[in-house]
Amino acid sequence: MDVRIKFGILFFMVTSSFILLQNCISKSVEVDSYSSDIITAWNEKIMKLALAEDGLLTLKGVRAEAMMHVAMHDALNAIKPLYS
């Protein structure tokens, strides 16, 4: 491989890594300014999905709901860490 191509790839990787790291810098978030409507909407969607899948007759829909609730907890805890 040509040295110029290797340098170009290396330059691109370093530049894109720098840009990604700059976007990952922690920003302050005012948690009190958000409402719980998004959690209610997620809950409604997963309930509709679970009912459409099997009518909650098997554990497939219940399992999907449980995984979604764990994901919602993790997402909210990432915004304002209360639990480790």
ZARO-382355 format. One record per residue: residue number from 1; residue in one letter; chain; x, y, z of N, C-alpha, C in turn. Coordinates in nm, 4 decimals. Layout:
residues N
+-----+------+------+----------+----------+----------+----------+----------+----------+----------+----------+----------+
! pos ! code ! unit !   n.east !  n.north !     n.up !  ca.east ! ca.north !    ca.up !   c.east !  c.north !     c.up !
+-----+------+------+----------+----------+----------+----------+----------+----------+----------+----------+----------+
! NUM !    a !    A !        X !        Y !        Z !        X !        Y !        Z !        X !        Y !        Z !
...
+-----+------+------+----------+----------+----------+----------+----------+----------+----------+----------+----------+
//
This chain:
residues 84
+-----+------+------+----------+----------+----------+----------+----------+----------+----------+----------+----------+
! pos ! code ! unit !   n.east !  n.north !     n.up !  ca.east ! ca.north !    ca.up !   c.east !  c.north !     c.up !
+-----+------+------+----------+----------+----------+----------+----------+----------+----------+----------+----------+
!   1 !    m !    A !   0.0839 !  -0.1171 !   0.0000 !   0.0000 !   0.0000 !   0.0000 !   0.0888 !   0.1240 !   0.0000 !
!   2 !    d !    A !   0.0493 !   0.2229 !  -0.0737 !   0.1257 !   0.3466 !  -0.0869 !   0.1289 !   0.4198 !   0.0480 !
!   3 !    v !    A !   0.2385 !   0.4866 !   0.0759 !   0.2565 !   0.5596 !   0.2018 !   0.1541 !   0.6718 !   0.2137 !
!   4 !    r !    A !   0.1214 !   0.7375 !   0.1026 !   0.0227 !   0.8456 !   0.1073 !  -0.1148 !   0.7933 !   0.1456 !
!   5 !    i !    A !  -0.1490 !   0.6749 !   0.0977 !  -0.2787 !   0.6160 !   0.1321 !  -0.2819 !   0.5799 !   0.2799 !
!   6 !    k !    A !  -0.1725 !   0.5203 !   0.3292 !  -0.1648 !   0.4864 !   0.4710 !  -0.1750 !   0.6117 !   0.5579 !
!   7 !    f !    A !  -0.1056 !   0.7181 !   0.5171 !  -0.1117 !   0.8432 !   0.5924 !  -0.2527 !   0.9011 !   0.5887 !
!   8 !    g !    A !  -0.3186 !   0.8946 !   0.4740 !  -0.4551 !   0.9455 !   0.4613 !  -0.5518 !   0.8697 !   0.5513 !
!   9 !    i !    A !  -0.5371 !   0.7373 !   0.5555 !  -0.6237 !   0.6563 !   0.6415 !  -0.5981 !   0.6883 !   0.7877 !
!  10 !    l !    A !  -0.4709 !   0.6988 !   0.8262 !  -0.4355 !   0.7320 !   0.9637 !  -0.4880 !   0.8700 !   1.0018 !
!  11 !    f !    A !  -0.4720 !   0.9677 !   0.9119 !  -0.5214 !   1.1032 !   0.9374 !  -0.6731 !   1.1016 !   0.9555 !
!  12 !    f !    A !  -0.7436 !   1.0281 !   0.8713 !  -0.8897 !   1.0193 !   0.8815 !  -0.9309 !   0.9560 !   1.0143 !
!  13 !    m !    A !  -0.8629 !   0.8492 !   1.0540 !  -0.8983 !   0.7810 !   1.1784 !  -0.8736 !   0.8704 !   1.3003 !
!  14 !    v !    A !  -0.7613 !   0.9396 !   1.3017 !  -0.7301 !   1.0272 !   1.4143 !  -0.8279 !   1.1445 !   1.4191 !
!  15 !    t !    A !  -0.8569 !   1.2034 !   1.3059 !  -0.9488 !   1.3168 !   1.3003 !  -1.0893 !   1.2756 !   1.3440 !
!  16 !    s !    A !  -1.1379 !   1.1632 !   1.2924 !  -1.2733 !   1.1201 !   1.3281 !  -1.2794 !   1.0793 !   1.4749 !
!  17 !    s !    A !  -1.1731 !   1.0207 !   1.5289 !  -1.1704 !   0.9862 !   1.6718 !  -1.1757 !   1.1120 !   1.7572 !
!  18 !    f !    A !  -1.1027 !   1.2147 !   1.7175 !  -1.1038 !   1.3407 !   1.7909 !  -1.2437 !   1.4022 !   1.7899 !
!  19 !    i !    A !  -1.3089 !   1.4009 !   1.6756 !  -1.4447 !   1.4566 !   1.6650 !  -1.5414 !   1.3776 !   1.7522 !
!  20 !    l !    A !  -1.5322 !   1.2452 !   1.7503 !  -1.6196 !   1.1625 !   1.8330 !  -1.5967 !   1.1881 !   1.9810 !
!  21 !    l !    A !  -1.4719 !   1.2017 !   2.0213 !  -1.4426 !   1.2274 !   2.1614 !  -1.4941 !   1.3637 !   2.2053 !
!  22 !    q !    A !  -1.4874 !   1.4623 !   2.1188 !  -1.5396 !   1.5942 !   2.1526 !  -1.6902 !   1.5905 !   2.1748 !
!  23 !    n !    A !  -1.7608 !   1.5055 !   2.0993 !  -1.9057 !   1.4944 !   2.1147 !  -1.9447 !   1.4140 !   2.2370 !
!  24 !    c !    A !  -1.8519 !   1.3400 !   2.2949 !  -1.8815 !   1.2570 !   2.4116 !  -1.8532 !   1.3282 !   2.5431 !
!  25 !    i !    A !  -1.8079 !   1.4501 !   2.5376 !  -1.7799 !   1.5242 !   2.6598 !  -1.9101 !   1.5427 !   2.7366 !
!  26 !    s !    A !  -1.9019 !   1.5225 !   2.8655 !  -2.0211 !   1.5306 !   2.9496 !  -2.0795 !   1.6715 !   2.9465 !
!  27 !    k !    A !  -2.2087 !   1.6766 !   2.9267 !  -2.2807 !   1.8031 !   2.9270 !  -2.3789 !   1.7994 !   3.0437 !
!  28 !    s !    A !  -2.4008 !   1.9132 !   3.1064 !  -2.4944 !   1.9151 !   3.2179 !  -2.6376 !   1.9087 !   3.1646 !
!  29 !    v !    A !  -2.7178 !   1.8297 !   3.2316 !  -2.8567 !   1.8111 !   3.1923 !  -2.9448 !   1.8481 !   3.3098 !
!  30 !    e !    A !  -3.0426 !   1.9307 !   3.2861 !  -3.1376 !   1.9685 !   3.3898 !  -3.2510 !   1.8673 !   3.3875 !
!  31 !    v !    A !  -3.2491 !   1.7739 !   3.4805 !  -3.3430 !   1.6614 !   3.4806 !  -3.4839 !   1.7073 !   3.5148 !
!  32 !    d !    A !  -3.4979 !   1.8100 !   3.5936 !  -3.6304 !   1.8539 !   3.6367 !  -3.7137 !   1.9111 !   3.5229 !
!  33 !    s !    A !  -3.6522 !   1.9401 !   3.4101 !  -3.7258 !   2.0015 !   3.3007 !  -3.7914 !   1.8993 !   3.2081 !
!  34 !    y !    A !  -3.7766 !   1.7697 !   3.2371 !  -3.8348 !   1.6655 !   3.1534 !  -3.9596 !   1.6091 !   3.2183 !
!  35 !    s !    A !  -4.0523 !   1.5624 !   3.1336 !  -4.1728 !   1.4992 !   3.1869 !  -4.1627 !   1.3481 !   3.1713 !
!  36 !    s !    A !  -4.2518 !   1.2775 !   3.2334 !  -4.2515 !   1.1311 !   3.2283 !  -4.3328 !   1.0776 !   3.1110 !
!  37 !    d !    A !  -4.3723 !   1.1633 !   3.0186 !  -4.4543 !   1.1195 !   2.9054 !  -4.3830 !   1.0168 !   2.8178 !
!  38 !    i !    A !  -4.2531 !   1.0269 !   2.8038 !  -4.1806 !   0.9331 !   2.7186 !  -4.1824 !   0.7927 !   2.7785 !
!  39 !    i !    A !  -4.1736 !   0.7829 !   2.9100 !  -4.1789 !   0.6517 !   2.9754 !  -4.3167 !   0.5907 !   2.9572 !
!  40 !    t !    A !  -4.4200 !   0.6715 !   2.9711 !  -4.5564 !   0.6225 !   2.9506 !  -4.5756 !   0.5769 !   2.8065 !
!  41 !    a !    A !  -4.5201 !   0.6500 !   2.7118 !  -4.5324 !   0.6125 !   2.5705 !  -4.4592 !   0.4810 !   2.5439 !
!  42 !    w !    A !  -4.3380 !   0.4645 !   2.5991 !  -4.2649 !   0.3385 !   2.5824 !  -4.3440 !   0.2228 !   2.6419 !
!  43 !    n !    A !  -4.4033 !   0.2461 !   2.7599 !  -4.4800 !   0.1427 !   2.8268 !  -4.6012 !   0.1012 !   2.7431 !
!  44 !    e !    A !  -4.6693 !   0.1979 !   2.6845 !  -4.7845 !   0.1671 !   2.5991 !  -4.7420 !   0.0877 !   2.4758 !
!  45 !    k !    A !  -4.6305 !   0.1255 !   2.4166 !  -4.5833 !   0.0551 !   2.2961 !  -4.5451 !  -0.0891 !   2.3261 !
!  46 !    i !    A !  -4.4734 !  -0.1110 !   2.4356 !  -4.4328 !  -0.2479 !   2.4665 !  -4.5533 !  -0.3325 !   2.5058 !
!  47 !    m !    A !  -4.6525 !  -0.2727 !   2.5707 !  -4.7726 !  -0.3482 !   2.6063 !  -4.8495 !  -0.3884 !   2.4801 !
!  48 !    k !    A !  -4.8617 !  -0.2964 !   2.3848 !  -4.9281 !  -0.3293 !   2.2579 !  -4.8526 !  -0.4388 !   2.1844 !
!  49 !    l !    A !  -4.7204 !  -0.4311 !   2.1844 !  -4.6387 !  -0.5316 !   2.1182 !  -4.6558 !  -0.6680 !   2.1836 !
!  50 !    a !    A !  -4.6538 !  -0.6710 !   2.3160 !  -4.6673 !  -0.7977 !   2.3878 !  -4.8056 !  -0.8579 !   2.3667 !
!  51 !    l !    A !  -4.9087 !  -0.7760 !   2.3664 !  -5.0444 !  -0.8267 !   2.3424 !  -5.0608 !  -0.8764 !   2.2002 !
!  52 !    a !    A !  -5.0003 !  -0.8079 !   2.1045 !  -5.0118 !  -0.8504 !   1.9650 !  -4.9330 !  -0.9785 !   1.9398 !
!  53 !    e !    A !  -4.8243 !  -0.9974 !   2.0120 !  -4.7386 !  -1.1146 !   1.9909 !  -4.8081 !  -1.2426 !   2.0335 !
!  54 !    d !    A !  -4.8564 !  -1.2467 !   2.1574 !  -4.9161 !  -1.3715 !   2.2061 !  -5.0306 !  -1.3515 !   2.3039 !
!  55 !    g !    A !  -5.0780 !  -1.2284 !   2.3178 !  -5.1876 !  -1.2022 !   2.4104 !  -5.1492 !  -1.2277 !   2.5555 !
!  56 !    l !    A !  -5.0220 !  -1.2240 !   2.5862 !  -4.9661 !  -1.2492 !   2.7189 !  -5.0005 !  -1.3893 !   2.7694 !
!  57 !    l !    A !  -5.0230 !  -1.4826 !   2.6761 !  -5.0527 !  -1.6202 !   2.7142 !  -4.9263 !  -1.7021 !   2.7386 !
!  58 !    t !    A !  -4.8177 !  -1.6635 !   2.6763 !  -4.6904 !  -1.7300 !   2.7008 !  -4.5957 !  -1.6279 !   2.7636 !
!  59 !    l !    A !  -4.4777 !  -1.6714 !   2.7955 !  -4.3819 !  -1.5808 !   2.8590 !  -4.3080 !  -1.4929 !   2.7595 !
!  60 !    k !    A !  -4.3341 !  -1.5092 !   2.6314 !  -4.2629 !  -1.4303 !   2.5300 !  -4.2936 !  -1.2811 !   2.5441 !
!  61 !    g !    A !  -4.4199 !  -1.2456 !   2.5554 !  -4.4582 !  -1.1050 !   2.5703 !  -4.4158 !  -1.0480 !   2.7042 !
!  62 !    v !    A !  -4.4286 !  -1.1284 !   2.8095 !  -4.3881 !  -1.0844 !   2.9431 !  -4.2375 !  -1.0614 !   2.9472 !
!  63 !    r !    A !  -4.1624 !  -1.1490 !   2.8821 !  -4.0163 !  -1.1343 !   2.8765 !  -3.9783 !  -1.0064 !   2.8024 !
!  64 !    a !    A !  -4.0475 !  -0.9784 !   2.6927 !  -4.0203 !  -0.8554 !   2.6168 !  -4.0478 !  -0.7325 !   2.7024 !
!  65 !    e !    A !  -4.1569 !  -0.7360 !   2.7796 !  -4.1873 !  -0.6234 !   2.8680 !  -4.0794 !  -0.6057 !   2.9750 !
!  66 !    a !    A !  -4.0347 !  -0.7156 !   3.0323 !  -3.9320 !  -0.7079 !   3.1362 !  -3.8020 !  -0.6499 !   3.0815 !
!  67 !    m !    A !  -3.7626 !  -0.6938 !   2.9622 !  -3.6396 !  -0.6403 !   2.9025 !  -3.6535 !  -0.4917 !   2.8718 !
!  68 !    m !    A !  -3.7710 !  -0.4498 !   2.8283 !  -3.7932 !  -0.3085 !   2.7974 !  -3.7881 !  -0.2247 !   2.9251 !
!  69 !    h !    A !  -3.8441 !  -0.2768 !   3.0337 !  -3.8401 !  -0.2016 !   3.1586 !  -3.6976 !  -0.1907 !   3.2129 !
!  70 !    v !    A !  -3.6180 !  -0.2937 !   3.1956 !  -3.4770 !  -0.2857 !   3.2355 !  -3.4047 !  -0.1815 !   3.1494 !
!  71 !    a !    A !  -3.4342 !  -0.1788 !   3.0198 !  -3.3717 !  -0.0807 !   2.9306 !  -3.4141 !   0.0613 !   2.9673 !
!  72 !    m !    A !  -3.5411 !   0.0805 !   3.0021 !  -3.5873 !   0.2136 !   3.0427 !  -3.5170 !   0.2568 !   3.1711 !
!  73 !    h !    A !  -3.5015 !   0.1638 !   3.2667 !  -3.4314 !   0.1956 !   3.3910 !  -3.2872 !   0.2360 !   3.3629 !
!  74 !    d !    A !  -3.2202 !   0.1591 !   3.2773 !  -3.0810 !   0.1902 !   3.2447 !  -3.0683 !   0.3257 !   3.1755 !
!  75 !    a !    A !  -3.1630 !   0.3563 !   3.0872 !  -3.1579 !   0.4845 !   3.0161 !  -3.1779 !   0.6001 !   3.1132 !
!  76 !    l !    A !  -3.2746 !   0.5881 !   3.2013 !  -3.2985 !   0.6962 !   3.2977 !  -3.1850 !   0.7080 !   3.3982 !
!  77 !    n !    A !  -3.1298 !   0.5954 !   3.4400 !  -3.0193 !   0.5993 !   3.5349 !  -2.8930 !   0.6556 !   3.4717 !
!  78 !    a !    A !  -2.8809 !   0.6466 !   3.3397 !  -2.7666 !   0.7067 !   3.2717 !  -2.7787 !   0.8591 !   3.2706 !
!  79 !    i !    A !  -2.9020 !   0.9099 !   3.2687 !  -2.9228 !   1.0546 !   3.2694 !  -2.8977 !   1.1126 !   3.4083 !
!  80 !    k !    A !  -2.9587 !   1.0500 !   3.5078 !  -2.9380 !   1.0950 !   3.6459 !  -2.9107 !   0.9717 !   3.7302 !
!  81 !    p !    A !  -2.7837 !   0.9416 !   3.7535 !  -2.7493 !   0.8201 !   3.8280 !  -2.7989 !   0.8225 !   3.9717 !
!  82 !    l !    A !  -2.8883 !   0.7319 !   4.0021 !  -2.9366 !   0.7153 !   4.1391 !  -2.9011 !   0.5775 !   4.1930 !
!  83 !    y !    A !  -2.8849 !   0.4810 !   4.1036 !  -2.8579 !   0.3417 !   4.1421 !  -2.7313 !   0.2956 !   4.0743 !
!  84 !    s !    A !  -2.6550 !   0.2144 !   4.1442 !  -2.5310 !   0.1648 !   4.0840 !  -2.5495 !   0.0274 !   4.0250 !
+-----+------+------+----------+----------+----------+----------+----------+----------+----------+----------+----------+
//
